[in-house]
Amino acid sequence: MADYQCGACGARITGDELVCPACGHTAGQKCAACGYVSSRQTFVGVPCPQCGSRLHLPKKQASPWLGIAKAFGVIIGAVLVFELIGLALGEFHYPTTVKGPMVAARYGATATLLADGRVLLAGGQDVSGVLASAELFDPTTNKFTATGSLETARSGQTATLLPNGKVLIAGGKDAGGGTTTSAELYDPTTGRFNDTASMATGRSNQTATLLPDGKVLIAGGKSGNSALDSAELYDPTSGKFTATGSMAAARFGQTATLLADGRVLIAGGQNSGAALASAEVYDPATGTFGATGSMATPRDDDTATLLPDGRVLITGGGEIGFQTTRATAELFDPATGTFSPAGSMTGGRENQTATLLPDGRVLIAAGENDAVDLATAELYDPKTGTFAATGSLSAAVDSQTATLLQDGRVLLAGGRSGDPLNEAALYDPASGKFSTPAS
């Protein structure tokens, strides 16, 4: 998430960080239009004090409604300017907070398809902070309802459906802003969360992968501002975490993909203020990580999708700093351990979602392009190796969740466009269109 840019080194910094994790610089943001550096506080909700530009600012600070109290004629003029720029870019959308069908607005949440077809959305953040609340989406009614709350409020956690039908929620950032070691289990039969054993290391923005033997691999993430190379395994039988081999590179925000042979591909992410191109593979048989080929391009905030033929599609993402959002894609071949080019999307995007559809195509939706939120979506066809536009959402959003439902539709929920959203949309592969669930 690109909330502001360090004025000292140019690194992107998430909105809740006060110190740049790359260089330790306190506050200070650089205007992307003229290069002027001022305090972070100066940039919250106001134009650049040097050149007056507002469009280039990260989305949380670039609210087009800030001047609503100004004279009516001034507002009309500003709207016309925004419209002209939007037409030129073809991607600009106003941050909106239209009332939607979800129980709560949230981003940084997890979404898990339960055995009975419902979807559990848990935790995340809203404008007031980290959430403990959770809700269920029922595809038979297309409605959201509240369920039990987490024992620990958290955002940036992982959620994994276990073979016994329960959901393991692990780690994340707690209400105090620290990374937590705690984990808990959601029981769909009771609608309640209960604590389970804690991890050895507090971590957020890690990955969690259900292995063929029923254990869950928790890898990487960050503790405070430090990337982690450690990994651990959760055993549902004992309800405990145990250490396993460490990764070759510390990383957070990476992707993790269970391959057809039971190994796990870990790719990209961030470390020390830089995006990574490196990748490695975890072998459950040995409990170790081994190096594999690297991506052609460093990426974080990208997506990884296992295709029916066993290859892994990597799309989009970016590097640290603005103007780095990727449109390119790559394919990982487990047989050779190498990445190869897979063409380009119709436009650059990061913090998007990618969902494998029943027919083998991949739906890539929303996200942001250099801090401008997107409502567009596209489909990757592995038969032709090409991307093509499909229906658009009614509102631009990034950092949403995406879940393939048992009926073949895709639920996109939450995320943010300036502020966290309580919006949701359903994509129908048959029509190629998005619709809004009943509120």
C-alpha positions as CSV (number, residue, x, y, z in Angstrom):
1,M,0.0,0.0,0.0
2,A,1.5,3.3,-1.1
3,D,0.4,5.9,1.4
4,Y,3.2,8.3,1.2
5,Q,6.8,8.6,0.0
6,C,9.9,9.1,2.2
7,G,11.4,12.5,1.4
8,A,14.9,11.3,2.2
9,C,15.2,8.1,0.1
10,G,11.9,7.9,-1.9
11,A,10.8,4.6,-0.4
12,R,7.0,3.9,-0.1
13,I,5.8,3.8,3.4
14,T,2.4,2.4,4.7
15,G,0.2,5.0,6.2
16,D,0.6,3.8,9.8
17,E,4.4,4.0,9.8
18,L,6.0,7.2,11.2
19,V,9.6,6.2,10.4
20,C,10.8,5.1,7.0
21,P,11.8,1.4,7.3
22,A,14.3,1.8,4.5
23,C,16.5,4.6,5.9
24,G,15.1,5.6,9.3
25,H,14.1,9.1,8.2
26,T,11.3,10.6,10.4
27,A,8.3,11.9,8.5
28,G,9.0,14.0,5.4
29,Q,7.2,13.4,2.1
30,K,8.3,14.2,-1.4
31,C,5.9,15.8,-4.0
32,A,5.9,13.6,-7.0
33,A,5.1,16.6,-9.2
34,C,7.8,19.1,-8.2
35,G,10.1,17.3,-5.8
36,Y,9.4,19.6,-2.8
37,V,9.9,17.9,0.6
38,S,7.8,18.8,3.6
39,S,6.6,17.1,6.7
40,R,4.1,14.2,6.5
41,Q,1.6,16.2,8.5
42,T,1.7,19.1,6.0
43,F,0.6,16.7,3.3
44,V,-2.3,15.2,5.1
45,G,-5.4,16.4,3.2
46,V,-3.8,19.5,1.6
47,P,-2.2,20.4,-1.7
48,C,1.6,20.5,-2.1
49,P,2.7,23.7,-0.4
50,Q,5.3,24.3,-3.2
51,C,3.3,23.8,-6.4
52,G,-0.3,23.3,-5.3
53,S,-0.7,19.9,-7.0
54,R,-3.0,17.4,-5.4
55,L,-3.6,14.7,-8.1
56,H,-0.1,13.2,-7.7
57,L,-0.5,12.6,-4.0
58,P,-1.2,9.1,-2.6
59,K,-4.8,8.3,-2.4
60,K,-5.3,8.7,1.4
61,Q,-4.1,12.3,1.3
62,A,-5.7,13.2,-2.1
63,S,-9.3,13.5,-1.3
64,P,-11.2,15.4,-4.0
65,W,-13.9,16.4,-1.4
66,L,-11.5,18.4,0.7
67,G,-12.5,21.7,-0.8
68,I,-16.2,21.1,-0.5
69,A,-16.7,24.2,1.7
70,K,-15.2,26.5,-0.9
71,A,-17.3,28.6,-3.2
72,F,-19.5,26.7,-5.6
73,G,-17.9,28.0,-8.7
74,V,-14.4,26.9,-7.5
75,I,-15.8,23.3,-6.8
76,I,-17.3,23.1,-10.3
77,G,-14.0,24.2,-11.8
78,A,-12.1,21.5,-9.8
79,V,-14.5,18.8,-10.9
80,L,-14.1,19.7,-14.5
81,V,-10.3,19.5,-14.1
82,F,-10.6,16.1,-12.5
83,E,-12.9,14.9,-15.3
84,L,-10.5,16.0,-18.0
85,I,-7.6,14.3,-16.3
86,G,-9.6,11.1,-15.8
87,L,-10.5,11.0,-19.5
88,A,-6.8,11.4,-20.4
89,L,-5.7,8.6,-18.0
90,G,-8.6,6.3,-18.7
91,E,-8.3,5.0,-15.2
92,F,-8.9,7.7,-12.6
93,H,-11.9,7.2,-10.3
94,Y,-13.0,9.4,-7.4
95,P,-12.5,7.8,-3.9
96,T,-16.1,7.0,-2.9
97,T,-17.7,5.7,0.3
98,V,-21.1,4.6,-1.0
99,K,-23.0,2.6,1.5
100,G,-22.6,-1.1,0.7
101,P,-23.9,-4.5,1.8
102,M,-21.1,-5.5,4.2
103,V,-21.6,-5.2,8.0
104,A,-18.4,-3.2,8.3
105,A,-15.9,-1.3,6.1
106,R,-12.6,-3.1,6.2
107,Y,-9.3,-3.6,4.4
108,G,-6.4,-5.8,5.3
109,A,-8.9,-8.4,6.2
110,T,-8.9,-12.1,5.3
111,A,-11.6,-13.9,3.3
112,T,-12.0,-17.7,3.6
113,L,-14.4,-20.0,1.7
114,L,-16.0,-22.3,4.3
115,A,-17.0,-25.9,3.6
116,D,-20.7,-25.0,3.6
117,G,-20.1,-22.4,0.8
118,R,-20.2,-19.3,3.0
119,V,-17.3,-16.8,3.2
120,L,-15.7,-15.7,6.4
121,L,-14.4,-12.1,6.4
122,A,-12.3,-11.3,9.5
123,G,-10.4,-8.4,11.0
124,G,-8.7,-5.8,9.0
125,Q,-8.9,-2.0,9.5
126,D,-11.4,0.7,9.3
127,V,-11.0,4.5,9.8
128,S,-10.9,4.0,13.6
129,G,-8.2,1.3,13.6
130,V,-7.7,-2.4,13.7
131,L,-10.8,-4.6,13.9
132,A,-11.9,-7.6,15.9
133,S,-15.2,-8.0,14.1
134,A,-16.0,-10.7,11.6
135,E,-18.9,-11.4,9.2
136,L,-20.2,-14.1,6.9
137,F,-21.3,-13.8,3.3
138,D,-24.1,-16.3,2.3
139,P,-24.1,-16.9,-1.5
140,T,-27.7,-18.3,-1.3
141,T,-29.0,-14.9,-0.1
142,N,-26.1,-12.7,-1.4
143,K,-26.1,-11.0,2.0
144,F,-23.6,-10.4,4.8
145,T,-24.3,-11.0,8.5
146,A,-22.2,-10.6,11.6
147,T,-20.6,-13.5,13.4
148,G,-18.5,-13.9,16.5
149,S,-15.6,-11.5,17.0
150,L,-11.9,-12.3,17.0
151,E,-10.2,-12.8,20.4
152,T,-7.5,-10.4,19.2
153,A,-8.1,-7.5,16.9
154,R,-5.8,-7.8,13.9
155,S,-4.9,-6.7,10.4
156,G,-2.5,-8.2,7.9
157,Q,-3.0,-11.6,9.4
158,T,-3.4,-14.9,7.5
159,A,-6.5,-17.2,7.4
160,T,-6.4,-20.9,6.4
161,L,-9.2,-23.4,6.1
162,L,-8.2,-26.6,7.9
163,P,-9.2,-30.1,6.9
164,N,-11.6,-30.2,9.9
165,G,-13.5,-27.2,8.6
166,K,-12.2,-24.7,11.1
167,V,-10.2,-21.6,10.1
168,L,-6.8,-20.8,11.5
169,I,-6.2,-17.1,12.0
170,A,-2.6,-16.2,12.7
171,G,-0.5,-13.2,13.4
172,G,-1.0,-9.7,12.0
173,K,-0.8,-6.3,13.5
174,D,-2.8,-5.8,16.7
175,A,-4.7,-2.8,18.0
176,G,-1.6,-1.4,19.6
177,G,0.3,-1.4,16.3
178,G,2.6,-4.3,17.2
179,T,2.9,-7.6,15.5
180,T,1.3,-10.4,17.5
181,T,2.2,-14.1,18.0
182,S,-1.3,-15.0,18.8
183,A,-3.5,-17.4,16.7
184,E,-7.1,-18.5,17.0
185,L,-9.6,-20.9,15.4
186,Y,-13.0,-20.1,14.0
187,D,-15.6,-22.8,14.3
188,P,-18.4,-22.4,11.7
189,T,-20.7,-24.6,13.7
190,T,-20.7,-22.3,16.7
191,G,-19.7,-19.0,15.0
192,R,-17.0,-18.4,17.5
193,F,-13.3,-17.8,17.6
194,N,-11.1,-19.4,20.3
195,D,-7.4,-19.0,21.0
196,T,-5.0,-21.7,20.0
197,A,-1.3,-22.0,20.7
198,S,0.8,-19.0,19.7
199,M,3.5,-18.7,17.1
200,A,7.1,-18.6,18.1
201,T,7.5,-15.2,16.3
202,G,5.2,-12.3,16.0
203,R,4.6,-11.5,12.4
204,S,2.4,-9.6,10.0
205,N,2.1,-9.7,6.2
206,Q,3.3,-13.2,6.2
207,T,2.0,-16.1,4.0
208,A,0.1,-19.2,5.1
209,T,-0.1,-22.3,3.0
210,L,-2.1,-25.5,3.7
211,L,0.2,-28.5,3.0
212,P,-1.0,-31.9,1.7
213,D,-0.5,-33.4,5.2
214,G,-2.9,-30.9,6.8
215,K,-0.2,-28.8,8.4
216,V,0.0,-25.1,7.7
217,L,3.3,-23.4,6.6
218,I,3.7,-19.9,8.0
219,A,6.5,-18.1,6.3
220,G,8.3,-14.7,6.5
221,G,6.4,-11.5,7.2
222,K,7.7,-8.6,9.3
223,S,8.1,-7.9,12.9
224,G,8.0,-4.1,13.4
225,N,9.9,-2.8,10.4
226,S,12.1,-5.9,10.1
227,A,11.5,-8.6,7.4
228,L,11.7,-12.1,8.7
229,D,13.3,-15.2,7.1
230,S,11.9,-17.7,9.7
231,A,9.0,-20.1,9.1
232,E,7.0,-22.4,11.3
233,L,4.4,-25.1,10.9
234,Y,1.0,-25.4,12.6
235,D,-0.3,-28.9,13.3
236,P,-4.1,-29.0,13.7
237,T,-3.8,-32.3,15.5
238,S,-1.6,-30.9,18.4
239,G,-2.8,-27.4,18.0
240,K,0.8,-26.2,18.2
241,F,3.4,-24.3,16.1
242,T,6.9,-25.7,15.6
243,A,9.9,-24.2,13.8
244,T,10.9,-25.4,10.3
245,G,13.7,-24.4,8.0
246,S,14.3,-20.7,7.3
247,M,14.1,-18.9,3.9
248,A,17.2,-17.9,2.1
249,A,15.9,-14.3,2.1
250,A,14.0,-12.4,4.7
251,R,10.8,-11.1,3.1
252,F,7.3,-9.8,3.7
253,G,4.4,-9.2,1.4
254,Q,5.5,-12.1,-0.8
255,T,3.4,-14.7,-2.6
256,A,3.1,-18.4,-1.6
257,T,1.7,-21.0,-4.0
258,L,1.2,-24.7,-3.3
259,L,2.5,-26.5,-6.3
260,A,1.0,-29.7,-7.7
261,D,3.9,-31.8,-6.3
262,G,3.2,-30.5,-2.7
263,R,6.1,-28.0,-2.6
264,V,5.5,-24.3,-2.0
265,L,6.8,-21.5,-4.2
266,I,7.7,-18.3,-2.4
267,A,8.3,-15.4,-4.7
268,G,9.0,-11.6,-4.5
269,G,8.0,-9.4,-1.6
270,Q,10.1,-6.7,0.2
271,N,13.2,-6.7,2.3
272,S,15.2,-3.6,3.6
273,G,13.1,-1.1,1.6
274,A,13.5,-2.9,-1.7
275,A,11.3,-5.2,-3.8
276,L,12.7,-8.7,-4.5
277,A,12.9,-10.7,-7.7
278,S,14.2,-13.8,-6.0
279,A,12.2,-16.9,-5.3
280,E,12.6,-20.1,-3.4
281,V,10.8,-23.4,-2.9
282,Y,9.8,-25.1,0.4
283,D,9.9,-28.9,0.4
284,P,7.7,-30.4,3.2
285,A,9.6,-33.7,2.9
286,T,12.8,-32.1,4.1
287,G,11.5,-29.1,5.9
288,T,13.9,-26.8,4.0
289,F,13.8,-24.0,1.5
290,G,15.8,-24.2,-1.7
291,A,16.7,-21.5,-4.2
292,T,15.0,-21.5,-7.6
293,G,15.1,-19.2,-10.6
294,S,14.4,-15.5,-10.1
295,M,11.7,-13.4,-11.7
296,A,12.8,-11.0,-14.4
297,T,11.4,-8.1,-12.4
298,P,11.4,-7.3,-8.6
299,R,7.8,-7.3,-7.4
300,D,5.8,-6.8,-4.3
301,D,2.0,-6.4,-3.9
302,D,1.6,-8.7,-6.9
303,T,-0.4,-11.9,-7.3
304,A,0.5,-15.6,-7.9
305,T,-2.0,-18.1,-9.3
306,L,-1.6,-21.8,-9.8
307,L,-2.8,-22.7,-13.3
308,P,-4.4,-26.0,-14.3
309,D,-1.2,-27.1,-16.1
310,G,0.8,-26.7,-12.9
311,R,2.5,-23.5,-13.8
312,V,2.2,-20.3,-11.7
313,L,1.1,-17.0,-13.1
314,I,2.6,-13.9,-11.5
315,T,0.9,-10.6,-12.4
316,G,1.6,-6.9,-11.7
317,G,3.0,-5.6,-8.5
318,G,5.6,-2.9,-8.2
319,E,8.9,-1.8,-6.7
320,I,9.5,0.7,-3.9
321,G,8.7,4.2,-4.9
322,F,6.1,5.8,-7.2
323,Q,5.8,5.3,-11.0
324,T,6.9,1.6,-10.7
325,T,3.6,-0.3,-11.0
326,R,4.0,-3.3,-13.3
327,A,1.7,-4.4,-16.2
328,T,4.0,-7.3,-17.0
329,A,3.4,-10.9,-16.1
330,E,5.6,-14.0,-15.7
331,L,5.1,-17.8,-15.6
332,F,6.9,-20.1,-13.2
333,D,7.5,-23.7,-14.5
334,P,8.1,-26.1,-11.6
335,A,9.6,-28.6,-14.0
336,T,12.5,-26.3,-14.9
337,G,12.4,-24.0,-11.9
338,T,12.5,-20.9,-14.1
339,F,10.3,-17.9,-14.8
340,S,9.5,-16.8,-18.4
341,P,7.6,-13.7,-19.8
342,A,3.8,-14.1,-20.0
343,G,2.9,-10.9,-21.8
344,S,1.4,-7.8,-20.2
345,M,-2.0,-6.9,-18.7
346,T,-4.1,-4.2,-20.2
347,G,-2.6,-1.8,-17.6
348,G,-0.3,-1.8,-14.6
349,R,-1.8,-2.8,-11.3
350,E,-0.7,-3.7,-7.7
351,N,-2.7,-4.6,-4.6
352,Q,-5.1,-6.3,-7.0
353,T,-6.7,-9.7,-6.7
354,A,-6.3,-12.8,-9.0
355,T,-8.7,-15.7,-9.0
356,L,-8.6,-18.9,-10.9
357,L,-12.0,-19.5,-12.5
358,P,-13.5,-23.0,-13.1
359,D,-12.8,-22.8,-16.8
360,G,-9.0,-22.2,-16.2
361,R,-9.0,-18.5,-16.9
362,V,-7.7,-16.0,-14.2
363,L,-9.8,-13.0,-13.2
364,I,-7.5,-10.0,-12.3
365,A,-9.5,-7.2,-10.7
366,A,-9.1,-3.6,-9.4
367,G,-5.9,-2.6,-7.5
368,E,-4.0,0.6,-8.0
369,N,-1.7,2.0,-10.7
370,D,0.9,4.4,-9.1
371,A,-1.5,5.2,-6.2
372,V,-4.6,5.7,-8.5
373,D,-7.3,3.2,-7.7
374,L,-8.8,1.1,-10.4
375,A,-12.3,-0.3,-11.2
376,T,-11.1,-2.2,-14.2
377,A,-10.7,-6.0,-14.5
378,E,-9.3,-8.4,-17.0
379,L,-9.0,-12.1,-17.8
380,Y,-5.9,-14.2,-18.5
381,D,-6.4,-17.1,-20.8
382,P,-3.7,-19.7,-20.4
383,K,-4.7,-21.3,-23.7
384,T,-3.8,-18.2,-25.7
385,G,-1.4,-16.6,-23.2
386,T,-3.2,-13.3,-23.5
387,F,-5.0,-10.8,-21.3
388,A,-8.3,-9.2,-22.3
389,A,-10.6,-6.7,-20.5
390,T,-13.8,-7.8,-18.9
391,G,-16.5,-6.0,-16.9
392,S,-15.6,-3.2,-14.5
393,L,-16.6,-2.7,-10.9
394,S,-19.0,0.2,-10.0
395,A,-16.2,1.8,-7.9
396,A,-12.4,1.9,-7.9
397,V,-10.8,-0.1,-5.0
398,D,-7.5,-1.7,-4.0
399,S,-6.5,-4.2,-1.3
400,Q,-9.9,-6.0,-1.5
401,T,-10.4,-9.7,-1.0
402,A,-11.5,-12.1,-3.7
403,T,-13.1,-15.5,-3.2
404,L,-14.2,-18.1,-5.7
405,L,-17.7,-19.3,-4.6
406,Q,-18.9,-22.8,-5.1
407,D,-21.3,-21.7,-7.8
408,G,-18.4,-20.3,-9.9
409,R,-19.0,-16.6,-9.1
410,V,-16.3,-14.5,-7.5
411,L,-16.9,-12.4,-4.5
412,L,-14.9,-9.2,-4.2
413,A,-15.3,-7.6,-0.7
414,G,-14.0,-4.6,1.2
415,G,-10.7,-2.9,0.4
416,R,-10.2,0.8,0.2
417,S,-10.4,3.8,-2.0
418,G,-9.1,6.6,0.2
419,D,-11.1,5.3,3.2
420,P,-11.9,1.6,3.9
421,L,-15.0,0.4,2.1
422,N,-18.0,-1.7,3.0
423,E,-18.6,-2.4,-0.7
424,A,-18.8,-5.8,-2.3
425,A,-19.3,-7.1,-5.9
426,L,-20.0,-10.4,-7.5
427,Y,-18.4,-11.4,-10.8
428,D,-20.2,-13.8,-13.1
429,P,-17.9,-15.5,-15.6
430,A,-20.9,-16.4,-17.8
431,S,-21.8,-12.8,-18.4
432,G,-18.4,-11.2,-17.8
433,K,-20.1,-8.6,-15.5
434,F,-20.0,-7.4,-11.9
435,S,-23.1,-6.9,-9.8
436,T,-23.7,-5.6,-6.3
437,P,-25.0,-8.0,-3.7
438,A,-28.3,-7.0,-2.0
439,S,-27.8,-4.6,0.9
